[in-house]
Amino acid sequence: MSLRILVVDASLTLREMLRQTLTEAGFTVTLAEDGLDALDRLADAPPDLVLTELALPRLDGLGLLAAIRSGSVAPFVPIVVLTADCTATAQDRARAAGASGMIIKPFDEAALVESLRRFAAG
């Protein structure tokens, strides 16, 4: 059975690139354009891992992290933040909100796939 990944990013181009990369790597991918969309999709089919950007409309990545961690649907799902903000402050805020890890943009696609497999394995 393939790992189910929920990808959350405001950029349609990046969402589609991630869908292609992750699907080719054998993952089952669901896309969401913002935090509220992600919560709806999470309720429909809880994933094995969430990959989210921090800068999202309607409900940002930190709000999404908090909602998932305090919810009942998938509070222990690994959540990996994908961001261009590589500052220690951003990393600290993401970890404090419940992120399992961070991947900094730009990223190598093969390294991304390997990292997601490791995070999903626990």
ChimeraX attribute file (.defattr): number of C-alpha atoms within 10 A of each C-alpha:
attribute: neighborCount
match mode: 1-to-1
recipient: residues
	/A:1	6
	/A:2	11
	/A:3	18
	/A:4	20
	/A:5	24
	/A:6	24
	/A:7	26
	/A:8	29
	/A:9	28
	/A:10	18
	/A:11	14
	/A:12	13
	/A:13	10
	/A:14	13
	/A:15	19
	/A:16	14
	/A:17	13
	/A:18	21
	/A:19	20
	/A:20	13
	/A:21	17
	/A:22	22
	/A:23	16
	/A:24	11
	/A:25	14
	/A:26	13
	/A:27	19
	/A:28	17
	/A:29	21
	/A:30	18
	/A:31	19
	/A:32	21
	/A:33	19
	/A:34	24
	/A:35	28
	/A:36	19
	/A:37	15
	/A:38	24
	/A:39	18
	/A:40	12
	/A:41	16
	/A:42	18
	/A:43	12
	/A:44	10
	/A:45	13
	/A:46	17
	/A:47	20
	/A:48	19
	/A:49	24
	/A:50	27
	/A:51	22
	/A:52	30
	/A:53	27
	/A:54	24
	/A:55	18
	/A:56	20
	/A:57	13
	/A:58	12
	/A:59	18
	/A:60	18
	/A:61	27
	/A:62	24
	/A:63	16
	/A:64	25
	/A:65	26
	/A:66	16
	/A:67	19
	/A:68	23
	/A:69	19
	/A:70	13
	/A:71	12
	/A:72	10
	/A:73	15
	/A:74	18
	/A:75	15
	/A:76	15
	/A:77	19
	/A:78	23
	/A:79	28
	/A:80	25
	/A:81	24
	/A:82	24
	/A:83	20
	/A:84	15
	/A:85	15
	/A:86	13
	/A:87	8
	/A:88	9
	/A:89	10
	/A:90	16
	/A:91	18
	/A:92	12
	/A:93	12
	/A:94	22
	/A:95	18
	/A:96	13
	/A:97	18
	/A:98	22
	/A:99	24
	/A:100	19
	/A:101	17
	/A:102	20
	/A:103	22
	/A:104	13
	/A:105	12
	/A:106	9
	/A:107	12
	/A:108	10
	/A:109	14
	/A:110	11
	/A:111	11
	/A:112	17
	/A:113	17
	/A:114	12
	/A:115	16
	/A:116	23
	/A:117	14
	/A:118	10
	/A:119	16
	/A:120	19
	/A:121	11
	/A:122	9
